[in-house]
Amino acid sequence: MLPEPWRSLALVNPIVYLVNGLRWTFTGQSDVNIWISFGLTVGFLVICASVIAWMFKTGWRLRS
């Protein structure tokens, strides 16, 4: 329902894909293809887990 420049910009936000996945779960309808939403959600999860693993491995900004 957003005008075109804002719709494209909103698709950069990873939370949009999480909300669309939840909406699809309850209603069976989504603004974005569910497989794209699932793939980007898993990709975002992998990136976050990788950053956390790197932080623990290197001890970056952890107090001793």
Distance bins in CASP14 RR format, pairs under 12 A and 6 or more apart:
PFRMAT RR
TARGET T0000
AUTHOR 0000-0000-0000
RMODE 2
METHOD distances of the structure
MODEL  1
1 7 0 0 0 0 1 0 0 0 0 0 0
1 10 0 0 0 0 0 1 0 0 0 0 0
1 31 0 0 0 0 1 0 0 0 0 0 0
2 8 0 0 0 0 1 0 0 0 0 0 0
2 9 0 0 0 0 1 0 0 0 0 0 0
2 10 1 0 0 1 0 0 0 0 0 0 0
2 11 0 0 0 0 1 0 0 0 0 0 0
2 13 0 0 0 0 0 1 0 0 0 0 0
2 16 0 0 0 0 0 1 0 0 0 0 0
2 31 0 0 0 0 0 1 0 0 0 0 0
3 9 0 0 0 0 0 1 0 0 0 0 0
3 10 0 0 0 0 0 1 0 0 0 0 0
4 10 0 0 0 0 0 1 0 0 0 0 0
4 11 0 0 0 0 0 1 0 0 0 0 0
5 11 0 0 0 0 0 1 0 0 0 0 0
6 12 0 0 0 0 0 1 0 0 0 0 0
6 13 0 0 0 0 0 1 0 0 0 0 0
6 16 0 0 0 0 0 1 0 0 0 0 0
7 13 0 0 0 0 0 1 0 0 0 0 0
7 16 0 0 0 0 0 1 0 0 0 0 0
7 31 0 0 0 0 1 0 0 0 0 0 0
7 32 0 0 0 0 0 1 0 0 0 0 0
8 16 0 0 0 0 0 1 0 0 0 0 0
9 16 0 0 0 0 0 1 0 0 0 0 0
10 16 1 0 1 0 0 0 0 0 0 0 0
10 17 0 0 0 0 0 1 0 0 0 0 0
10 19 0 0 0 0 0 1 0 0 0 0 0
10 20 0 0 0 0 0 1 0 0 0 0 0
10 31 0 0 0 0 1 0 0 0 0 0 0
10 32 0 0 0 0 0 1 0 0 0 0 0
11 17 0 0 0 0 1 0 0 0 0 0 0
11 19 0 0 0 0 0 1 0 0 0 0 0
11 20 0 0 0 0 0 1 0 0 0 0 0
11 31 0 0 0 0 1 0 0 0 0 0 0
11 32 1 0 0 1 0 0 0 0 0 0 0
11 33 0 0 0 0 0 1 0 0 0 0 0
11 36 0 0 0 0 1 0 0 0 0 0 0
11 37 0 0 0 0 0 1 0 0 0 0 0
11 40 0 0 0 0 1 0 0 0 0 0 0
12 40 0 0 0 0 0 1 0 0 0 0 0
12 44 0 0 0 0 0 1 0 0 0 0 0
13 19 0 0 0 0 1 0 0 0 0 0 0
13 20 0 0 0 0 0 1 0 0 0 0 0
13 32 0 0 0 0 0 1 0 0 0 0 0
13 40 0 0 0 0 0 1 0 0 0 0 0
13 44 0 0 0 0 0 1 0 0 0 0 0
14 20 0 0 0 0 0 1 0 0 0 0 0
14 21 0 0 0 0 0 1 0 0 0 0 0
14 32 0 0 0 0 0 1 0 0 0 0 0
14 36 0 0 0 0 0 1 0 0 0 0 0
14 37 0 0 0 0 1 0 0 0 0 0 0
14 39 0 0 0 0 0 1 0 0 0 0 0
14 40 1 0 0 1 0 0 0 0 0 0 0
14 41 1 0 0 1 0 0 0 0 0 0 0
14 42 0 0 0 0 0 1 0 0 0 0 0
14 43 0 0 0 0 1 0 0 0 0 0 0
14 44 1 0 1 0 0 0 0 0 0 0 0
14 45 0 0 0 0 1 0 0 0 0 0 0
14 47 0 0 0 0 1 0 0 0 0 0 0
14 48 0 0 0 0 1 0 0 0 0 0 0
15 21 0 0 0 0 0 1 0 0 0 0 0
15 22 0 0 0 0 0 1 0 0 0 0 0
15 37 0 0 0 0 0 1 0 0 0 0 0
15 40 0 0 0 0 0 1 0 0 0 0 0
15 41 0 0 0 0 1 0 0 0 0 0 0
15 44 0 0 0 0 1 0 0 0 0 0 0
16 22 0 0 0 0 0 1 0 0 0 0 0
16 23 0 0 0 0 0 1 0 0 0 0 0
16 30 0 0 0 0 0 1 0 0 0 0 0
16 31 1 0 0 1 0 0 0 0 0 0 0
16 32 1 0 0 1 0 0 0 0 0 0 0
16 36 0 0 0 0 0 1 0 0 0 0 0
16 37 0 0 0 0 1 0 0 0 0 0 0
16 40 0 0 0 0 1 0 0 0 0 0 0
16 41 0 0 0 0 0 1 0 0 0 0 0
16 44 0 0 0 0 0 1 0 0 0 0 0
17 23 0 0 0 0 0 1 0 0 0 0 0
17 24 0 0 0 0 0 1 0 0 0 0 0
17 30 0 0 0 0 1 0 0 0 0 0 0
17 31 0 0 0 0 1 0 0 0 0 0 0
17 32 1 0 0 1 0 0 0 0 0 0 0
17 33 0 0 0 0 0 1 0 0 0 0 0
17 34 0 0 0 0 1 0 0 0 0 0 0
17 35 0 0 0 0 0 1 0 0 0 0 0
17 36 1 0 0 1 0 0 0 0 0 0 0
17 37 1 0 1 0 0 0 0 0 0 0 0
17 38 0 0 0 0 1 0 0 0 0 0 0
17 39 1 0 0 1 0 0 0 0 0 0 0
17 40 1 0 1 0 0 0 0 0 0 0 0
17 41 1 0 1 0 0 0 0 0 0 0 0
17 42 0 0 0 0 1 0 0 0 0 0 0
17 43 0 0 0 0 1 0 0 0 0 0 0
17 44 1 0 0 1 0 0 0 0 0 0 0
17 45 0 0 0 0 0 1 0 0 0 0 0
18 24 0 0 0 0 0 1 0 0 0 0 0
18 25 0 0 0 0 0 1 0 0 0 0 0
18 30 0 0 0 0 0 1 0 0 0 0 0
18 32 0 0 0 0 0 1 0 0 0 0 0
18 37 1 0 0 1 0 0 0 0 0 0 0
18 38 0 0 0 0 0 1 0 0 0 0 0
18 39 0 0 0 0 0 1 0 0 0 0 0
18 40 0 0 0 0 1 0 0 0 0 0 0
18 41 1 0 1 0 0 0 0 0 0 0 0
18 42 0 0 0 0 0 1 0 0 0 0 0
18 43 0 0 0 0 0 1 0 0 0 0 0
18 44 0 0 0 0 1 0 0 0 0 0 0
18 45 0 0 0 0 0 1 0 0 0 0 0
19 25 0 0 0 0 0 1 0 0 0 0 0
19 26 0 0 0 0 0 1 0 0 0 0 0
19 27 0 0 0 0 0 1 0 0 0 0 0
19 30 0 0 0 0 1 0 0 0 0 0 0
19 31 0 0 0 0 1 0 0 0 0 0 0
19 32 0 0 0 0 1 0 0 0 0 0 0
19 37 0 0 0 0 1 0 0 0 0 0 0
19 41 0 0 0 0 0 1 0 0 0 0 0
20 26 0 0 0 0 0 1 0 0 0 0 0
20 27 0 0 0 0 0 1 0 0 0 0 0
20 28 0 0 0 0 0 1 0 0 0 0 0
20 29 0 0 0 0 1 0 0 0 0 0 0
20 30 1 0 1 0 0 0 0 0 0 0 0
20 31 1 0 1 0 0 0 0 0 0 0 0
20 32 1 0 1 0 0 0 0 0 0 0 0
20 33 0 0 0 0 1 0 0 0 0 0 0
20 34 1 0 0 1 0 0 0 0 0 0 0
20 35 0 0 0 0 0 1 0 0 0 0 0
20 36 0 0 0 0 1 0 0 0 0 0 0
20 37 1 0 1 0 0 0 0 0 0 0 0
20 38 0 0 0 0 1 0 0 0 0 0 0
20 39 0 0 0 0 0 1 0 0 0 0 0
20 40 0 0 0 0 1 0 0 0 0 0 0
20 41 0 0 0 0 1 0 0 0 0 0 0
21 27 0 0 0 0 0 1 0 0 0 0 0
21 28 0 0 0 0 1 0 0 0 0 0 0
21 29 0 0 0 0 0 1 0 0 0 0 0
21 30 1 0 0 1 0 0 0 0 0 0 0
21 31 0 0 0 0 1 0 0 0 0 0 0
21 32 0 0 0 0 1 0 0 0 0 0 0
21 33 0 0 0 0 0 1 0 0 0 0 0
21 34 1 0 0 1 0 0 0 0 0 0 0
21 35 0 0 0 0 0 1 0 0 0 0 0
21 36 0 0 0 0 0 1 0 0 0 0 0
21 37 1 0 1 0 0 0 0 0 0 0 0
21 38 1 0 0 1 0 0 0 0 0 0 0
21 39 0 0 0 0 0 1 0 0 0 0 0
21 40 0 0 0 0 0 1 0 0 0 0 0
21 41 1 0 0 1 0 0 0 0 0 0 0
21 42 0 0 0 0 0 1 0 0 0 0 0
22 28 0 0 0 0 0 1 0 0 0 0 0
22 29 0 0 0 0 0 1 0 0 0 0 0
22 30 0 0 0 0 1 0 0 0 0 0 0
22 31 0 0 0 0 0 1 0 0 0 0 0
22 34 0 0 0 0 0 1 0 0 0 0 0
22 37 0 0 0 0 1 0 0 0 0 0 0
22 38 0 0 0 0 0 1 0 0 0 0 0
22 41 0 0 0 0 0 1 0 0 0 0 0
23 29 1 0 0 1 0 0 0 0 0 0 0
23 30 1 0 1 0 0 0 0 0 0 0 0
23 31 1 0 0 1 0 0 0 0 0 0 0
23 32 0 0 0 0 1 0 0 0 0 0 0
23 34 0 0 0 0 1 0 0 0 0 0 0
23 37 0 0 0 0 1 0 0 0 0 0 0
24 30 1 0 1 0 0 0 0 0 0 0 0
24 31 0 0 0 0 1 0 0 0 0 0 0
24 32 0 0 0 0 1 0 0 0 0 0 0
24 33 0 0 0 0 1 0 0 0 0 0 0
24 34 1 0 1 0 0 0 0 0 0 0 0
24 35 0 0 0 0 0 1 0 0 0 0 0
24 36 0 0 0 0 0 1 0 0 0 0 0
24 37 1 0 0 1 0 0 0 0 0 0 0
24 38 0 0 0 0 1 0 0 0 0 0 0
24 41 0 0 0 0 0 1 0 0 0 0 0
25 34 0 0 0 0 1 0 0 0 0 0 0
25 37 0 0 0 0 0 1 0 0 0 0 0
25 38 0 0 0 0 0 1 0 0 0 0 0
27 34 0 0 0 0 0 1 0 0 0 0 0
28 34 0 0 0 0 1 0 0 0 0 0 0
30 36 0 0 0 0 1 0 0 0 0 0 0
30 37 1 0 0 1 0 0 0 0 0 0 0
30 38 0 0 0 0 0 1 0 0 0 0 0
31 37 0 0 0 0 1 0 0 0 0 0 0
32 38 0 0 0 0 1 0 0 0 0 0 0
32 39 0 0 0 0 0 1 0 0 0 0 0
32 40 0 0 0 0 1 0 0 0 0 0 0
32 41 0 0 0 0 0 1 0 0 0 0 0
33 39 0 0 0 0 1 0 0 0 0 0 0
33 40 0 0 0 0 0 1 0 0 0 0 0
34 40 0 0 0 0 0 1 0 0 0 0 0
34 41 0 0 0 0 0 1 0 0 0 0 0
35 41 0 0 0 0 0 1 0 0 0 0 0
35 42 0 0 0 0 0 1 0 0 0 0 0
36 42 0 0 0 0 0 1 0 0 0 0 0
36 43 0 0 0 0 0 1 0 0 0 0 0
37 43 0 0 0 0 0 1 0 0 0 0 0
37 44 0 0 0 0 0 1 0 0 0 0 0
38 44 0 0 0 0 0 1 0 0 0 0 0
38 45 0 0 0 0 0 1 0 0 0 0 0
39 45 0 0 0 0 1 0 0 0 0 0 0
39 46 0 0 0 0 1 0 0 0 0 0 0
39 47 0 0 0 0 0 1 0 0 0 0 0
40 46 0 0 0 0 0 1 0 0 0 0 0
40 47 0 0 0 0 0 1 0 0 0 0 0
41 47 0 0 0 0 0 1 0 0 0 0 0
41 48 0 0 0 0 0 1 0 0 0 0 0
42 48 0 0 0 0 0 1 0 0 0 0 0
42 49 0 0 0 0 0 1 0 0 0 0 0
43 49 0 0 0 0 1 0 0 0 0 0 0
43 50 0 0 0 0 1 0 0 0 0 0 0
44 50 0 0 0 0 0 1 0 0 0 0 0
44 51 0 0 0 0 0 1 0 0 0 0 0
45 51 0 0 0 0 0 1 0 0 0 0 0
45 52 0 0 0 0 0 1 0 0 0 0 0
46 52 0 0 0 0 0 1 0 0 0 0 0
46 53 0 0 0 0 0 1 0 0 0 0 0
47 53 0 0 0 0 0 1 0 0 0 0 0
47 54 0 0 0 0 0 1 0 0 0 0 0
48 54 0 0 0 0 0 1 0 0 0 0 0
48 55 0 0 0 0 0 1 0 0 0 0 0
49 55 0 0 0 0 0 1 0 0 0 0 0
49 56 0 0 0 0 0 1 0 0 0 0 0
50 56 0 0 0 0 0 1 0 0 0 0 0
50 57 0 0 0 0 0 1 0 0 0 0 0
51 57 0 0 0 0 0 1 0 0 0 0 0
51 58 0 0 0 0 0 1 0 0 0 0 0
51 60 0 0 0 0 1 0 0 0 0 0 0
52 58 0 0 0 0 0 1 0 0 0 0 0
52 59 0 0 0 0 0 1 0 0 0 0 0
52 60 0 0 0 0 0 1 0 0 0 0 0
52 62 0 0 0 0 0 1 0 0 0 0 0
53 59 0 0 0 0 0 1 0 0 0 0 0
53 60 0 0 0 0 0 1 0 0 0 0 0
54 60 1 0 0 1 0 0 0 0 0 0 0
54 61 0 0 0 0 0 1 0 0 0 0 0
54 62 0 0 0 0 0 1 0 0 0 0 0
55 61 1 0 0 1 0 0 0 0 0 0 0
55 62 1 0 0 1 0 0 0 0 0 0 0
56 62 1 0 0 1 0 0 0 0 0 0 0
END
